[in-house]
């Protein structure tokens, strides 16, 4: 009996030792093992914001002259126009004339006096057959143009006020070369300005369109 007792005791001890030494597959992995399994994060850092050049600001009726200058400087496709809302401007203009013949005679007078920047207002508005000579955000700039016109004997021009759409031109993917070319273009429009800004995400662009007026 005693031999059987010791035999059973020996078997129990061996079984207990086996259980302690058996590897536990359910244990939590060590930090080094976890890092090896997960590896570095797969999320890429967001790209840095791109820089745009903004050339502003222009009254919508004057945009035709700006776009002509853009073409002369071979910048077609480099600049996109964006509307900025209605803004009050000081308007240097010749009031509406009686008919087309009168307008043509007045345009002839302006050309003979070396005035080439103008635009005939056409349509069914109260400004039909007026001759626009320029829009200005500051009254001082409007008065300076009017004084220059007076020296050329243009006495029918006056300063008025109108609310018109304001427009800016945006150059995306700017570069030092593009910035230099845009600075040369700006020299033709001394009242304009160029600023660097973060490009707007998903901002709509606009081409030529109708202008709301008051």
C-alpha positions in Angstrom: 0.0 0.0 0.0 2.8 2.3 0.9 4.5 1.7 -2.5 1.2 2.5 -4.3 0.8 5.7 -2.3 4.3 6.9 -3.3 3.7 5.9 -6.9 0.5 8.0 -7.1 2.2 10.9 -5.4 5.0 10.8 -7.9 2.6 10.7 -10.8 0.7 13.8 -9.4 4.0 15.7 -9.0 5.1 14.9 -12.6 1.6 16.0 -13.9 1.7 19.3 -11.9 5.2 20.0 -13.2 4.1 19.4 -16.8 1.2 21.8 -16.5 3.5 24.6 -15.2 6.1 24.1 -17.9 3.5 24.0 -20.9 3.5 27.3 -22.9 0.4 29.4 -22.6 -0.7 30.4 -26.1 -3.4 32.7 -24.6 -1.0 35.0 -22.8 -0.8 38.7 -24.0 2.0 39.5 -26.4 4.9 41.5 -25.2 5.2 45.1 -26.4 8.1 44.2 -28.8 6.0 41.4 -30.3 3.0 43.7 -30.7 5.1 46.3 -32.4 6.5 43.7 -34.8 3.0 42.6 -35.7 1.4 46.0 -36.1 4.4 47.8 -37.8 4.3 51.6 -38.5 1.0 53.4 -39.1 -0.3 53.1 -42.7 -1.9 56.5 -42.6 0.1 59.0 -44.7 0.5 62.6 -43.4 -1.7 65.1 -45.3 0.1 67.1 -47.9 1.1 70.7 -47.1 -1.4 73.4 -48.3 -0.5 74.8 -51.8 0.1 78.5 -52.2 -2.0 80.6 -54.7 -1.5 84.1 -56.0 -4.5 86.4 -55.9 -4.6 89.4 -58.1 -7.4 91.8 -57.1 -9.7 93.6 -57.2 -11.6 94.6 -60.4 -15.1 95.8 -61.1 -16.8 93.3 -63.4 -17.3 95.8 -66.3 -13.6 96.4 -66.4 -12.7 92.7 -66.6 -12.8 92.8 -70.4 -9.7 95.1 -70.3 -8.0 92.8 -67.7 -8.6 89.7 -69.8 -7.2 91.4 -72.8 -4.0 92.2 -70.9 -3.8 88.6 -69.6 -3.8 87.5 -73.2 -1.1 89.9 -74.2 1.2 88.5 -71.5 0.5 84.9 -72.6 -1.1 84.0 -69.3 -4.3 82.5 -70.7 -5.1 79.4 -68.7 -2.8 80.5 -65.8 -5.4 82.7 -64.1 -8.9 81.9 -63.1 -11.5 84.6 -62.3 -13.6 84.4 -59.1 -16.4 86.7 -58.2 -16.3 88.3 -54.7 -19.7 89.8 -54.3 -21.3 93.2 -54.9 -19.2 96.2 -53.9 -19.8 100.0 -54.2 -17.5 101.7 -56.7 -16.8 105.3 -57.8 -17.5 105.3 -61.5 -15.9 107.7 -64.0 -18.2 107.8 -67.1 -19.9 109.8 -69.7 -23.6 109.8 -69.1 -26.0 107.9 -71.5 -26.0 109.5 -74.9 -29.1 109.8 -77.1 -28.3 107.2 -79.7 -25.6 105.0 -81.3 -24.5 107.7 -83.7 -23.9 110.1 -80.8 -21.9 107.3 -79.1 -19.8 106.7 -82.2 -19.0 110.5 -82.5 -18.0 110.6 -78.8 -15.7 107.5 -79.2 -14.1 109.2 -82.1 -13.4 112.3 -80.0 -11.9 110.1 -77.2 -9.6 108.3 -79.7 -8.4 111.7 -81.1 -7.5 112.7 -77.6 -5.5 109.5 -77.0 -8.0 107.9 -74.7 -8.2 104.2 -75.4 -9.5 102.7 -72.2 -13.3 102.9 -72.3 -16.3 100.6 -72.7 -19.7 101.3 -74.1 -22.6 100.3 -71.8 -25.2 98.3 -73.8 -28.5 96.8 -72.8 -31.9 97.8 -71.6 -30.7 99.4 -68.3 -30.8 103.0 -67.4 -27.0 103.2 -68.3 -27.5 102.2 -72.0 -25.3 104.2 -74.3 -23.1 105.5 -71.4 -19.4 105.3 -71.9 -17.5 103.8 -68.9 -14.0 105.1 -68.3 -13.1 103.3 -65.1 -14.2 102.0 -61.7 -12.4 102.8 -58.5 -12.7 101.7 -54.9 -11.2 105.1 -53.7 -12.7 108.5 -54.5 -9.2 109.9 -54.8 -8.3 107.6 -57.7 -11.6 108.5 -59.5 -10.8 112.2 -59.1 -7.3 111.7 -60.4 -8.6 110.1 -63.6 -11.2 112.9 -64.0 -8.5 115.5 -63.7 -6.4 113.7 -66.3 -9.4 113.7 -68.6 -10.0 117.4 -68.1 -6.4 118.1 -69.3 -7.4 116.3 -72.5 -10.5 118.4 -72.9 -13.0 115.7 -72.0 -15.5 117.8 -70.2 -18.5 115.5 -70.3 -17.1 112.9 -68.0 -18.5 112.8 -64.4 -18.1 110.6 -61.2 -21.0 108.6 -60.1 -21.6 105.6 -57.8 -22.6 102.0 -58.7 -22.8 98.7 -57.0 -21.1 96.1 -59.2 -19.7 92.6 -58.9 -16.1 92.5 -57.8 -13.7 90.0 -59.4 -10.3 88.7 -58.6 -7.9 86.5 -60.6 -6.3 83.4 -58.9 -3.1 81.7 -60.1 -2.8 78.2 -58.7 0.5 76.2 -58.5 2.4 79.5 -58.2 6.0 79.7 -59.1 8.7 82.4 -59.0 8.4 82.7 -62.8 4.7 83.1 -62.7 4.9 85.6 -59.9 7.3 87.7 -61.9 5.1 87.7 -65.0 2.1 88.6 -62.9 4.0 91.6 -61.4 4.7 92.9 -64.9 1.0 92.5 -65.7 0.0 94.3 -62.5 2.1 97.4 -63.6 -0.7 98.1 -66.2 -3.2 98.3 -63.4 -1.6 100.4 -60.6 -4.7 100.2 -58.3 -4.6 96.4 -58.2 -2.7 94.3 -55.7 -1.2 90.8 -55.6 -1.3 88.6 -52.4 -0.1 85.1 -51.5 -2.6 83.0 -49.8 -3.5 79.3 -49.1 -5.5 77.9 -52.0 -9.2 77.5 -51.3 -10.3 73.9 -51.4 -13.2 73.3 -53.8 -13.7 76.9 -54.6 -15.7 77.5 -57.8 -14.3 79.5 -60.6 -16.2 81.7 -62.9 -15.8 83.0 -66.4 -17.6 85.9 -68.0 -21.2 86.3 -66.9 -24.0 88.7 -66.2 -23.4 91.5 -63.7 -26.1 92.6 -61.2 -26.3 96.3 -61.0 -28.0 99.0 -59.0 
